[in-house]
Structures are given as structure tokens and as C-alpha cells.
Amino acid sequence: MGESYGTITTDELQEQLERGLSEDTVIIDVREDEEVETGMIPGAKHIRLGTLPERCEELDRDKTYIMVCRSGRRSEKASEFLAEQGFKVINMEGGMLKWRGAIEA
């Protein structure tokens, strides 16, 4: 078992965004290109799950990453992977299917 990661609900994340997300917190959407075309959480960075291993060097170990996908399963895999690499990670449970907040193209 690798490092653990936290979880957040869509409502909790929406509240954090309304209050103003810490500059040390980054939302990463791991869905495929065609999925993010339907909209992402404002300010989210898009890194497809399949490209995460080679792109994780772009990430800052001092920041906290909130992982997002369609239903929460791929983001859970991404959270496990990044936690094993020593990153601080939170998985958004329920994914975009449960997201009721704003989205941007």
C-alpha cells in the first residue's frame, strides 16, 4: 500500500472555490480530450490520466492537487499514482457527474 490521499465531495470543492481556492491548490482534470470539451471546473488544469506518469514532473510537490474525472474512478487511480510519487493529493468523489458548480469550456 502506497501513500494515502484525501477525498473531497463536489459540494465541498464548490464551497472552497466560492471562498477562493488557495494558490497552493490545483485542480487537475484527468478525463480525455473529448470529455473536457464539454466543460471543466474553472481554473482546472487538463492532464489526461494516460499522460500523467510522464507529465507529473510538471507538478510542484509543495502544492496540493485535487483530481477530477467523470465519475471519480480515474481520478482515484490518478490520486493513488501521485500519492505514491509523494504528492499531496485529494480525489473529488463522484466526478463531474455530481458536479453542480460552474464549468468553462
N, C-alpha and C positions, 0 to 999 in steps of 0.2 A: 504494500500500500504506500503510495507516494504522499506528498504533502496534501493537506486538505485545503478546501476553498469554501467560501461562504455562499449563501444564497440570498436573493432579494426578490420580492414579489414585484409585479408590474406596478401596482399601486404605490409601493414604497419608492420605486425608482421615479415614478411620476412626481411624487411629493418632493424628492430630492432635486429634480430638475426645476420644479417651480420655485424652490428656495434658492436655487443656483448651485449647480454641481461644483464641487471642489475642483480647483485646477489640477489637483493631483489624481483625479479620477477620470478615466477614459472609457467610453462605451465602444465596444468592438462588435460589429455585426458579422457573423461568420457564414451567413447564407450565400447562395450562389448569385452570380451577377443578375440573372433574370428575376430573382426574388427581390433583390434590393431595389430594382427599378420600380416596384410598386410602392416604395417609400421606406425610409429608415427613421429611427428616432433622431430628432435634430441633434447635430453635433457628433453623431456616431461615426466611427472610422470603419471602413469596409475591408476586412481581410477574410477571404474565403477559407473555410476550415481546411481544405486540401493544401492551401499555401501557407498555413500557419507555421509549420516547422521551419521553413526557410525564412519566413518574414518575422519570426519572433525576435530576431536580433535588432529589428527596428524599434522594439518596445523598450521603455525605460523601467528598470527594476525598482525605481523609487515611487512609481505610480501604482495605483490600484486600477484593475481592469474589470469592467462589467461586461460579461459575454452575453450576446443575444443571438437567437436564431428564430426559426419559425415556431417550433413547439417547445424548445428547451432541451432537446436531446443532443443536438450537435453542439450547442453551447456548453452542455455538460461535458462532452468529450474534450472540447477546447479548454474548458476550465481545468480538467484533470491534467491535460498536457502541460498547460502553462504553470500550474501549481508544481508539477514535477520539475519544471525548469527553474523554480524558485521565485516565480512572480506572485504578487498578491492579486487574487482573483475572486470575483463574485459572479455566480451564474444567475441570470434572470429567469426565474421559473415561469413556465407557461409560454414563453416566447412571444413573438409578435401576434400569435393567435389570441392572446389575452390582453395585449397592449391596447389601452383606450386613450392614450395621450396623443399629442400631435405627431405627425410624420412629415417628412420633407423628401422631395424627390432627389 
